[in-house]
Amino acid sequence: MNVNVTPGAGSNPFEKIGRDQNGGERIVRKSLTAWQNIRRNLYENKLSMVGLYFIIAIALMAIFAPWVTGLITGYNYFANELANANQPPSWAHWFGTDDLGRDMWVRTWKGAQISLFVGIAAALIDLVIGIVYGGIMGYFGGKVDETMNRIAEILYAIPYLLVVILLMVVMPQSLTTIIVAMSITGWINMAWIVRGEIMRLKNQEYALASKALGAGSMRIIFRHLIPNAMGPILVTLTLTIPGAMFTEAFLSFLGMGVKSPVASWGTMIDNGRQAMTTYPWRIMFPALFLAVSMFALNVFGDGLRDAFDPKMKK
C-alpha cells in the first residue's frame, strides 16, 4: 500500500493514495435486461449469426429474385422453351435450364418460396396449437393433464410420415393439404415443451399474486406464463421449420407434393435425379440450397437455445 506522509500539525500523517474511496459503490457497467442479455449472447455466437444471415439472404432472394429476373429477362418458372432445353449454366442462364427449357435460376428461387412458406406456415400452426394445448395441460394438471397427455401420446405413437402420406393420398394434393397433413401430429412436441414450462412457472410469485387478485386461468396462462416461457418456445419453433421443409421436399420427391409447373425444391430434385449424370446442374442447385437452408436454420436454433440457457449468461 502506498502512503504519503504529510508532516505538519493537525494533518493526517497517513493518507491513502491511488484509490477512490467511493469507487466500490460505483456501477461500472450498465445493467442489461434479460432480452438484451439474450441478444448479446446470440451476437457473440458467430456460427449462429452466419446461419441467420443465410436465412435472411435466402428469404430475400426467394421474394425478389423471380420478380426482378422476370422484369429484366422475361424468364418465368412455368413457360416451356424447348429450344433451350438442358442448357448448362451460362451468362444467359446462371443455373442452366431444365428439360423443358425453363430457367433454373428463376425456378430455384420460386421453389424457395414454396419450401419456406410450407415450413414457416406448418411451424406457426404447430406453435398456436402447442401453446394452447400445452398451456392448458400444464396449468390445470391433475385429470385434465393426464387425459390430454394420453391423447397426445396416442397421436405421437402413430408414425409421423405415415399420417402425412395417408392424408396426402386421401385429400386433394395442394399446399394447404401438405400444411394440414404436417400439422396433424407436428404440434405435439411444442405442446410438451409448453406444458413443462408452464408447470415450472405456475407456482411463481407473480402467477400466484395474479390468481389471488382474481385473474382468470386463461389470463394467467396467456398474459403471464406464456410470455415468460417464450425462450424454449422460440427455440422449438426455429428447429421445427427445417423439419417441415424437409418433409415437404420428401413428399414432393415422392410425387405427393406440389405438381408441375409449380416449383419446389423437392420437385426440382426429383426431376433432376432422372438426369443426374448427364445434366448435374438440374439437381445440384435445389439440393444445395435445401441443404444450406436446413443447416442455417439448425445452427441458428442451436445458437438461440444457447442464448436462452442461463448457464451461458455472463
Secondary structure, 3 states (H helix, E strand, C coil): CCEECCCCCCCCCCEECCCCCCHHHCCCCCCCCHHHHHHHHHHHCHHHHHHHHHHHHHHHHHHHHHHHHHHHHCCCCCCCCHHHCCCCCCCCCCCCECCCCCEHHHHHHHHHHHHHHHHHHHHHHHHHHHHHHHHHHHHHCHHHHHHHHHHHHHHHHCCHHHHHHHHHHHCCCCHHHHHHHHHHHHCHHHHHHHHHHHHHHCCCHHHHHHHHCCCCHHHHHHHHHHHHCHHHHHHHHHHHHHHHHHHHHHHHHCCCCCCCCCCCHHHHHHHHHCCCCCCCHHHHHHHHHHHHHHHHHHHHHHHHHHHHCHHHCC
